[in-house]
Amino acid sequence: FATGRNPENASVAVTAGLLARLNRDELQGVMAHEVSHILHRDILFVTLAGIMLGSIVLLSQVFLRGMFYSSMGGRGRRYSSGGKGGGVAQLIMLAIAIIAAILAPLMAYLLYFAISRKREYLADAGAARLTRYPEGLAGALEKIANDKSPQLASVNKVTAPMYIVNPFKKKKQMKLSDLTSTHPPISERIKILRNMTHGASFKDYSDSFSAVTNTKTVVPPTALTKEDIALREASVEAKKKERLETQMRQVGDIMRRVNQFVFLTCLCGLKLKIPPNYKPDKVGCPRCKRTLDIPKK
């Protein structure tokens, strides 16, 4: 994650687990993402947004508590200053004020989360532009998403926007949670990056974003200038590591076939390897939650 109020006083922290799991190109993608946050002054922006959010919530609580205690102290009084019509008008205004005080924090929360998600998209665009290799960040996000490690003990809702992905482990992915998340869905971010086949400029990211999400781009118009930023090839070190991992997977698959494992490929592209002692005749895909039939031997 990145921290610091401006580029001159900023730092990027990388965990030991990330250094061990990612290759050179993937690590460059992650670092470029965090550097983009610093260049865009996202840390300062999110901090100020959090302060404004806290102020709105605090004012709302002060108003509601003040109304509660004033109503307790003034129980039994009647609105007599303006007659019957004046009393009704005061009750209507009071009801509107209470509803506004309740809805204001909720709307502020949703706005804060939406801003955080937009800044993540912009940081992805900046990372692709800096590295000229969108696949590096896409591969890193994929590995982080599939990581089975337990949730970080020190993470909390205040520091969540600082991480490259949502640090909270969720057992269920719900559409409603997308509105209350500080990060966009990882699968969507990966699709956007891998759809950048023509270049690595902000314009290329904008076109890919619109094609994948079918929505208006998050890149500001001032950044959509004509830039010819060609994509580069993967580094030699990353290619060697990828080739070694592929060979190890192939050897592992051969050994599993010898041991009578059943291989199933889901519609989402995930390959499932079912051990011979698995008794049920159906299995659920851990990625898309589809139910697959296991063929009988």
C-alpha positions in Angstrom: 0.0 0.0 0.0 1.0 3.7 -0.4 1.0 6.4 2.2 2.0 10.0 2.3 0.3 13.4 1.8 2.3 14.3 -1.4 4.9 12.8 -3.8 7.7 14.4 -1.8 6.7 12.7 1.5 5.3 9.4 0.3 6.2 5.7 0.9 5.2 2.4 -0.5 5.0 -0.7 1.7 5.3 -4.2 0.2 4.7 -7.4 2.2 7.2 -10.2 2.3 4.5 -12.6 1.0 4.0 -10.4 -2.1 7.7 -10.4 -2.8 7.8 -14.2 -2.6 4.8 -14.9 -4.8 5.1 -12.4 -7.7 7.5 -12.4 -10.5 9.4 -9.3 -11.7 6.7 -8.0 -14.1 3.9 -8.6 -11.6 5.8 -6.8 -8.9 6.4 -3.9 -11.2 2.7 -3.7 -11.9 1.9 -3.5 -8.2 4.5 -0.9 -7.5 3.4 1.2 -10.5 -0.2 1.0 -9.2 0.9 2.4 -5.8 3.1 5.0 -7.4 0.1 6.1 -9.5 -1.8 6.6 -6.3 1.0 8.9 -5.0 1.2 10.9 -8.3 -2.5 11.4 -8.3 -2.4 12.5 -4.6 -5.0 9.8 -3.8 -3.9 9.4 -0.2 -4.5 13.1 0.5 -7.8 13.0 -1.4 -9.1 10.0 0.4 -8.0 11.4 3.8 -9.9 14.6 3.2 -12.9 12.6 1.9 -12.8 10.6 5.1 -12.7 13.7 7.3 -15.7 15.1 5.5 -17.5 11.8 5.9 -16.8 11.8 9.6 -17.9 15.4 9.9 -21.3 14.6 8.3 -21.8 11.6 10.5 -20.9 13.6 13.6 -23.2 16.5 12.8 -26.0 14.0 12.0 -25.6 12.3 15.4 -25.5 15.6 17.2 -28.7 16.7 15.5 -30.6 13.5 16.1 -29.5 13.3 19.8 -30.4 16.9 20.3 -33.9 16.3 18.8 -34.3 13.2 21.0 -33.4 15.0 24.3 -35.3 18.1 23.4 -38.4 16.0 22.7 -37.9 14.2 26.0 -37.6 17.5 27.9 -40.5 19.2 26.1 -43.0 16.3 26.3 -46.5 17.5 26.9 -46.0 20.9 25.2 -48.2 21.9 22.3 -47.4 23.9 19.3 -49.5 26.9 20.1 -47.6 29.8 18.6 -48.9 29.4 15.1 -52.2 27.7 15.7 -53.1 24.3 14.3 -51.7 25.0 10.9 -48.4 26.2 12.3 -48.1 23.0 14.4 -48.6 20.8 11.4 -46.0 22.7 9.4 -43.5 22.4 12.3 -44.1 18.6 12.4 -43.6 18.3 8.7 -40.4 20.3 8.8 -39.2 18.2 11.8 -39.9 14.9 9.9 -38.0 16.2 6.9 -35.1 17.2 9.0 -34.9 13.8 10.8 -35.1 11.9 7.4 -32.3 14.1 6.0 -30.2 13.6 9.1 -30.6 9.8 8.7 -30.0 9.7 5.0 -27.1 12.1 4.8 -24.5 9.8 6.4 -25.7 6.9 4.2 -25.3 8.9 1.1 -21.9 10.2 2.3 -20.7 6.7 2.8 -21.8 5.6 -0.7 -20.2 8.6 -2.2 -16.9 7.9 -0.3 -16.9 4.3 -1.5 -17.6 5.3 -5.1 -14.7 7.8 -5.0 -12.4 5.1 -3.7 -13.3 2.7 -6.4 -12.8 5.3 -9.1 -9.3 6.1 -7.8 -8.5 2.4 -8.0 -9.4 2.3 -11.7 -7.3 5.4 -12.3 -4.3 3.8 -10.5 -4.7 0.7 -12.7 -4.6 3.0 -15.8 -1.5 4.7 -14.5 0.2 1.4 -13.7 -0.4 0.2 -17.3 0.9 3.4 -18.7 4.1 3.4 -16.5 5.0 -0.2 -17.1 3.6 -0.6 -20.7 2.7 -4.1 -19.6 -0.9 -4.4 -18.3 -0.6 -8.2 -18.0 1.9 -7.7 -15.1 -0.7 -6.0 -12.9 -3.4 -8.3 -14.1 -1.4 -11.4 -13.2 -0.6 -9.9 -9.8 -4.2 -9.2 -9.1 -5.1 -12.8 -10.1 -2.6 -14.3 -7.8 -3.7 -12.0 -4.9 -7.3 -12.9 -5.5 -6.6 -16.6 -5.4 -4.4 -16.4 -2.3 -5.6 -18.7 0.5 -3.8 -16.9 3.2 -5.8 -15.7 6.2 -7.0 -12.1 6.4 -4.4 -9.6 7.7 -4.8 -9.1 11.4 -3.9 -5.4 11.3 -6.4 -4.4 8.6 -9.4 -2.2 9.4 -12.0 -0.2 7.5 -9.9 3.0 7.9 -6.8 1.6 6.2 -8.7 -0.6 3.6 -8.6 2.0 0.8 -4.7 2.0 1.0 -4.3 -1.6 -0.2 -4.1 -2.6 -3.8 -7.1 -4.9 -3.4 -9.9 -5.1 -0.7 -8.0 -6.7 2.2 -11.2 -8.1 3.8 -11.8 -11.8 3.0 -15.4 -12.4 2.0 -17.0 -15.7 1.9 -19.9 -14.6 -0.3 -19.8 -12.0 -3.1 -23.0 -10.0 -3.3 -24.0 -7.3 -5.6 -24.9 -5.1 -2.7 -21.4 -5.4 -1.3 -20.0 -3.8 -4.5 -21.6 -0.5 -3.4 -20.0 -0.6 0.0 -16.6 -1.7 -1.1 -13.6 0.6 -1.4 -12.2 -1.5 -4.3 -13.8 -2.5 -7.6 -14.3 -6.3 -8.3 -10.9 -7.8 -9.0 -12.3 -9.9 -11.9 -13.5 -6.7 -13.6 -10.1 -5.0 -13.1 -8.3 -8.0 -14.6 -10.6 -8.1 -17.7 -10.0 -4.4 -18.4 -6.2 -4.7 -18.2 -6.2 -7.8 -20.4 -8.4 -6.2 -22.9 -5.7 -3.5 -23.6 -4.4 -5.0 -26.7 -3.6 -1.9 -28.7 -1.5 0.2 -26.3 -0.9 1.3 -22.8 -2.1 4.9 -22.8 -4.9 6.4 -20.8 -7.0 6.4 -24.0 -6.4 2.7 -24.4 -7.4 2.0 -20.8 -10.5 4.2 -21.3 -11.6 2.2 -24.4 -11.0 -1.1 -22.6 -13.0 0.1 -19.5 -16.0 1.1 -21.6 -15.9 -2.1 -23.6 -15.8 -4.3 -20.5 -18.1 -2.4 -18.2 -20.5 -0.9 -20.8 -20.4 2.3 -18.8 -18.8 5.8 -19.2 -15.1 5.9 -18.6 -13.6 7.0 -15.3 -10.6 8.6 -17.0 -10.9 12.4 -17.0 -11.2 14.0 -20.5 -8.0 16.0 -19.9 -6.0 12.7 -19.8 -7.5 11.3 -23.0 -4.8 12.8 -25.2 -3.4 11.0 -28.2 -0.4 9.0 -27.0 1.4 6.3 -28.8 2.5 4.1 -25.9 3.3 0.6 -27.3 2.9 -2.5 -25.2 6.2 -4.3 -24.3 7.0 -7.9 -24.1 7.3 -9.8 -20.8 10.7 -9.6 -19.1 13.1 -12.6 -19.6 13.0 -13.4 -15.9 9.3 -13.4 -15.8 9.2 -15.7 -18.9 11.6 -18.1 -17.4 9.6 -18.3 -14.1 6.3 -18.7 -16.1 7.8 -21.4 -18.2 9.1 -23.2 -15.1 5.6 -23.0 -13.4 4.0 -24.3 -16.6 6.3 -27.3 -16.7 5.7 -28.0 -13.0 1.9 -27.9 -13.6 2.2 -30.2 -16.6 4.2 -32.7 -14.6 1.7 -32.5 -11.7 -1.2 -33.1 -14.1 0.5 -36.1 -15.6 0.9 -37.6 -12.1 -2.7 -36.9 -11.2 -3.9 -38.6 -14.4 -1.8 -41.6 -13.5 -3.5 -41.6 -10.1 -6.9 -41.5 -11.8 -7.9 -37.9 -11.1 -10.8 -36.6 -13.1 -10.3 -33.3 -14.9 -13.2 -30.9 -15.5 -13.1 -27.5 -17.2 -15.8 -25.1 -16.1 -17.5 -22.6 -18.5 -15.6 -19.8 -16.6 -12.3 -21.4 -17.7 -11.2 -22.9 -14.4 -9.9 -26.4 -14.5 -11.0 -28.6 -11.6 -9.0 -31.7 -10.6 -11.2 -34.2 -8.8 -9.4 -36.9 -6.7 -10.5 -40.6 -7.2 -11.8 -40.9 -3.6 -14.3 -38.0 -4.1 -17.7 -39.7 -3.6 -20.4 -37.1 -4.7 -21.4 -37.1 -8.4 -21.5 -33.3 -8.5 -18.9 -30.6 -7.6 -19.2 -26.8 -7.3 -16.9 -24.5 -9.1 -15.1 -22.3 -6.5 -14.9 -19.4 -9.0 -18.3 -19.0 -10.6 -20.3 -21.3 -8.2 -21.7 -23.4 -11.1 -22.5 -27.1 -10.3 -20.7 -29.6 -12.6 -21.5 -33.2 -13.1 -18.6 -35.6 -12.6 -18.5 -38.2 -15.4 -18.7 -41.8 -14.3 -15.6 -43.9 -14.9 
